[in-house]
Structure formats: structure tokens, C-alpha cells
Amino acid sequence: MFKSKVLQLFQTLDTASRRQLYQLIQSKHTCSHTAIQRFWDYFLEKKYLSARNTTKAKVYAHCFPAQVYDDAKLRRLSSNALSFLEENIRYFEKKETAIDTKIHQLDYYRQHDLIIFGKALFKNLEQELAALPYRDEQYYLKRYLMGVEKFAWEGQDRRLAGNNLQQLTQDLHYFYTIATLKYACISLTHQNLRQANYHIPLLQSTLAQIETEPAAVPPAVQLYYHAFLALQNGAQAQQHFQALKQLLLEASPTSIVQDPKEVLLLAINYCIKQINSGDDVYIRETFELYLFGLKQHILVQTNGFLSRHTFKNIIAVGLRLCEFEWVEHFIRSASQWLETPYVTAQVEYNTAKLYMSQQNFEPAIRLLQQVDFDDIFMNMDAKVMLLNM
């Protein structure tokens, strides 16, 4: 069942959402089907899922104890469990998604002339928007959409009073500017990978407008502005990289953008590009950015784990700087952030790399020979390391 639709959807749920799912299945009002309760109980109690602990036989035995295995019955239960999860997915919405729902509610209240409801909801929405921790394009989009509704209400009922056109157009402008620069940065990254060219409408006029008074625009605009001009690798690319780095290190990225990891990786990608061009100064810059990402918990994924690829990349940079003591400590301490199926292979492989860098070949050989790596690239690299010793 490991690759089934129901488990694919289940594995997208973060820790908080899984707690909510547990509460839902415990309630007779939302889940009166005992088999569905047992089905979700089985998966919720697992620290991680694998092909081994999600076999049909094991799931069936838990859901229907003391019954002979019936594949059709398990398929029906899986289908019902998936429907239950899909029907209740709204309970797992993030706060910002709930804001979108409330903005749609405003339209309903306006169409039905429910002024009292509209006033109360506007006040509630303004408070919730102000409480959002970030100020990126999604923040300004939500403010703009609420502003559109507010403008419609003002035209319909003067008791809401005031004209919000200036705020509405300003929010729209910031949304468009941040989104344009963000996807311009992503397009540069894709161009390097796919040898493709992208045309971003009004990009040059957007850049020109920011250049007239860069300090006056929101921090999110500044982040993507400097990131784009650094990645574009023009004459002032280094200055823009330093400005980007300063913004990242001195500000709190989580208060600027919803996904600070995305911006941090843009800065790291710039460094990697310079390293590949032969500028080894940027090895230290990359290391410092990784350290910052770890300290601020920016590199940890939404599921609470550190990507095994990021784990390996951080160690590779540390080894190039001969930070052997730090790397050894990192392998021990950060392995707890890896998903359980990858811990052993990643620890053994990267410890072998550490020994190799220290020219401590005997323990490196033992580690490389005893571990069977699932990752094809790790397998190939392990064989190359053994051949080079």
C-alpha cells in the first residue's frame, strides 16, 4: 500500500495536521466507522512509513482482527478512508488559507446585504492579516483581494465609509512587483538547468522603478531585486549578492517571506555558480549561508526533516574548508533530522567521506564496503572512492 493514493495524501500532512486527524477519528460525530478509525490509527502510530510496514496483510490484520484476508474489503476500506481524509482536508488548512475563505465570505454577505456580518468580518480579517508573520507577495495579494471587496462594499453602502483606492492599488503593485521578481529569479535558475529562455513581461520597467528609490520598497521587494541582479551575473553581481546576504543575515527572513528557504537557496545557488567558475572564496560564503539556515531552522522541511541532499551538500562544503571537527559533530547531531530510512546510509557514507578527507583510509574502506546504498549516485561515488584508495 506504500504507493497508494490514500498514503500519498496522508504523507503530505504535517505533525499538527496529523494531530487534528487523530482528533477527528476519535470523535463519533465526524467518524462513526470503526474500521476507518482503526485504519487511520494504524498509520498515525507509525513514526515513518515504508513498504515493509504498510503491506496489505498488516493493515488488514489491524483493521479486521481475526478475519481472513479479503483484498476487495481492504480496497473498499482504503477508498472510504481516502474519502474521509478528502472531506476533512479543510480542517488542516493553514491560517492564510482560512483567510482566503473569509474573503469569499465577504462577497456572500455583500450579495445578501448583511451589513452587520460584513463589518464584523472586515475587522476580523484586518486583524488576521496584520498577524501574519510574513510580508511577501501572498500577503499583499490577500490585502488586495480584501481591498477589492471593501471597495465593492463602499460603493454599495456608505455606512462603511471611506475610499480605499490608494491602498488597494498599492497592494496590487507590491504583489505584482514581488511576484515578477520572484519568478524572474526562478527563471534564471531554470535557464541554467534546461537551456531555456523565458520572457518576463514588464521586468525591465519593474527593475527601473525600484532603482529610482530602492530603500523605499518593502523588504521582500529588496530581497528578490538583489537576488535577481546577483543571479544575472552582471557587472555589479557581487555587490547585489552582498546586499542580499546582508538582508538575510540581519533581518528575520521568516518575517519577510513565507518560504525563506527559497530565498536562501537563491543566495546559495549564486555562490555555487561562482565556485564552479573557479572562485573558491565563495566556498566560505556558502558555508556561512548553510550555518545561518541551520541556526534559523530555515533548511528544515515542512515535515520537520532535513533533506538528505541538503545534509550531504552541507558536509561537502565543510570538508572543502577542512572543517573536520565541525563536520564530525554535524554528522552526529544533525542525523536526528533525517527521515529514518535514510539515517544509516547517510551517516555511514558521509563519515567515510570525512575519513577520506582526513586521509584516514582504513576506516573509510570498511564503511564503504559494509553499506549497501539505495541512492544510485551514492553507490557510484562509493565505488569511485574505493577505486581511488
N, C-alpha and C positions, 0 to 999 in steps of 0.2 A: 504493500500500500504506500510505500515511501514516496512514490512519484504521482500519487493520485491527486485529483483536483482539490479534494477536501483538505488534504495535508499541505498542499501548496498554499492555499488561502490561510490555513491555520498558522503556518510558519512566518507569515507577514506580521502577525500580532506581536507587539512589544510586551514587556512584563506587565505594565499597567493594564493593557487590554486583556491579557490572559487572566488577570485577577477579576476583571469585570465579567469575563466569560464564565469563570468559576461561580461567581455570584448569581449569574443568570441561570445556570443549570441547577443551582441549589434551590431556586425559587419555583414553587409549584405553579405560580401564576404565569411564568414565562416558559417553563419546561416541565410538562407533566408526563413525558415519555421516559420511563425508567431506562430503557436501552440507550437512548440518546445521552442521558446523564452518565451512564457507565462508559459510553463511547468517548465522551469528552474528558471524563475523569482519567481514563487510561492515558491520554496524550498529555493532559495537563500535569500529571505527576512525573513525567519524564524530564530530566534535565536537558537532554537533547534527543533528537530523533535520528534514527539510522535505518538502513534496510533490514538490519538484524532485529531491532526491537519493534518494528512496525509490520511484521509479517501478518498475513490474514489470519492464520491459525491462532496467534497470540491475541490479536484484537478480538476475534470471535469468542475465544475462551473467557476473556474478561467480560464481554458484554452479555454472553449467554452461557453462564457456567453450567457444567454438567450436561450440555446438549451436544449432539453430534453436529459436526461442522456442516453448514449449509451455505454455499457460496452465494446463491441468489438472495438469501436472507441477509447476508452481510452487505451485499451491494445495495439492497433497499435501505438498510440502516445507514450506510455511508451517504446515500443520496439524501436521506432525511436530515442527517447531521449537517450536511453541507447547506441545505435549505435553511435550517435553524440558524447557522452562522451568518448566512447572507441576509436573512431577515433582521438580524440583530446587529448588523455591522455598524449601524448608525450610533450605537452606544459606545463604539470605540473611536468615534470621531475626535480629532484634536480640537482644541478650543477655537482655533481660527476657522475650522470647517463649520463649527456651530455658528460662528458669526455670519458666514455666508447664508446659512439657513434663516437667520433672523432678518437679514437684509431682504430676502424674498418675502418674509412675513410682512414687512412694511408695505409692500405692494398690495398684498391681500387686504390689510387694514385700510389702505387708501381707497381701494376699489369699493369697499363696503362702508366707507365714510365713518370708520371707527376712530375718531379723533383722540379720545382718551387713551385707547390702546396704542395708537401711533406715537403720542407724546412720551408715554412711559417707555416704549421700546427704543425710541431715539436716544433718550437719556441713558438707558442701559447699554446700548451699542457704543455710544461715545466713551463710556467708562471702560468697556471691554477692549475697545480699540486702543485706548490710551495705555491699558495694562499690558498689551502685547510687548514682549521683550525685545523685538527687532523692529527695524525701520527700513526694510528693503522694498522691492517693487510690489510684493504681495500686500504689504501694509498700506502703501499708497493706493493700490487698486481697490482694496476694501473701503478705504476712506472715500475714494472717488465714487464707488457704487452706492455707498450710503448717501453721498452728496447728491447724486442723481435723484435718489428717492426723496431727499429733503427738498430739492428744488421743485419736484413734482407736487409735493405736499404744500409748499408755499404758494404755488400757483392755484391750488385748489381751496386752501383755507388760510385766510390771513391771520388766524389766531396763532399760527406757528411763527409768523412774522420774520422779517429779515430776508436779505438776499445773499445766498452763499456762492454766487457765481465765481468770485475770485478764488475762494478756497477750492472749489470743485475743479476749476481749470488748472490750478497749481498742482493739485494731487494727480491729475491726469498727466501733466507734464513730467512730474517726477517718476511716475510709474513707467511712462514710455522711455524716458532717458535711462533709467536703471536697467530696464529690460533690454533695451537696444545694446547697451554696453556689455551687459552680461552675455548675451548671445553672440556678440561680436568676439568676445574673448573665447568662447567655446568654439566658434567657427575657426579661429586661428589654430587651436589645438587640433581640430579635425582636419584642417588643411595639411598639417604635418603628417598625420596618420594616413590619410586617404588620398592625398594629392588632388584635392578638390578645391575649387574656388567658390566662395559664397559672396553674394551681393547683399549687403545690409542697407536697406533704404534709409536715407537721411542720416547716415552715420557721420559723414563729414561735417554736416551742419550741426549735429549734436555735439561733436568734439569742439567745433569752433565756438559754440555758445558757452561751453564750460570754460574754455581758455580765457574768455573775457574776464571772468571772476571766479576761479576755481575754489577759493576758500568759502564762497557764499553758498555752495551747493551742499546737500546733505552728505554725511559720511559715506553712505552706500554708493552714491554717485562717484565720490572721490576714489573709493576702493576699485571699482571697475574701470574707471578712467585711467588710473595709473597702471592697473593690471593689463589693460589693452595695449597701452603705449609701450609697456615693457615687453610684452609678448610679440609686438610688431617688430621689435628689434631695430628701431631707428637710431638716429644719432644720439638721442637722449634716453635710450632704453635703461641704462644703468641708474640714472637719476630717478626715473619713474619707478624702477624696482625698489630703490631705497625709500622712496616716498610710500610705496605700497607696504613695504616691510615695517616702516615706522608706524603707519596706521594700524597694522595688525598687532604689533607688539605693545603699542602704547594705549590704544583704545581696547574696548572689550568687543571682539568680533561678534559675539552672540547678541550684543545689543544693537548691532548694525544690520546683520543679515540672518535669515532663518537658518541657512546652511553655511556656517563659517568654514567648514571643511572644504567646500567648493572653492572659496577664495584662497585659502591656504594652499591648496593643491595647484592653483594657478601660479602662485609665487614659487612653489617648488618646481613646477614644470619649466619656469623661466630659468631657474638655477641649473636644472638638468640639461637644458639646451646649451647653456654656457659651458658646462663641464664637457659635454660632447664635442664642443668646439675647441676644447683644449685649455679652457680657463679653470685651473684647479682651485682658484680662490673660492669658487662657488661651492666646493665640497663642504667647507666650513659653514657657509651661508645655509646650505641645505640642512646640515646637521642641526643648526640653531633653530630653523623653522620646525623641524621634526620635534625637537625638545619642547618648543613652545606649544605645538599641537598636542603633545602628550600631557604637559602640565595643565593645559586648559581643558583637557578631555575632548578636544575637537576631533581627534582622529578615531575615537571610539564610534562605532556604528550605532544606528538606532536600536539594534537588538542587544546592545550592551557589550558587543565583542569588538576586538581589534582585528581587522582584516589580516589574514596570514601573509598576503602580499606586502602590505604596509610593514608588518613585523619584520619580514625579510629585507625590505628596502632600507629600513632604519639601521639594521645591523650592518648591511653592506656599506652604508655611508660611514658608520662608526669605525668599521675595520679599515676603510681607506684613510682615515685620520689617525689610525693606530691607537684608538681609544679602547684598548683591550680590557682594562678593568671595568670601564663603564658598560661595554658590550656584554661582558660576563654577568654583571649584575642585572642588566636589562633582560637577558635571556631567561634568567631565573625568575625575576619578578613579573615581567610582562607576559609570561606564558599563561598566567591565570586569565588573561583577557582573550585568549584564543578559544575558538569553539573546540570542544572536547575531542572530536575525531581528528583534529589536526595537531594537537599538542605534542605528542610523542615525536612525530616526523619532523616538525618544525624545530623542536628543541635539539634533537639529535643532529639534524642537518646543519643548523646554524652554529652549534657547538663545534662541529667538525670544521666549519669554515673559520671559526675563531682559532682553533688549534693550528690550522694550515697557515693562517696569517702570522702566527707566533712561531712558525716552523717547528711545531711540535707534532711530527708526522705520525708517530706510532699510535697515539690515542685517536687521531683523526681517521686513520685507516680502519681501526676497529669499529668506530661508529658508522662509517660509510658502508662497511661490509655487513653489519648486522641489521640495518634498517632497510625495509622494502618501501620505497617511496611511491605513493599513488600518483603524485604530480609528475607528468612526463618530463617537464623541464628540470625538476629537481633530480630525477633519475639520471637524465643525460649529464647534468652538471656534476653529479656524484661520480659518475664513470670517468668524466674528464679529469676530475681532481685526483682519482685513483691512478689514472694513467700518467699524470704529471709528477707523481711522487716517486 
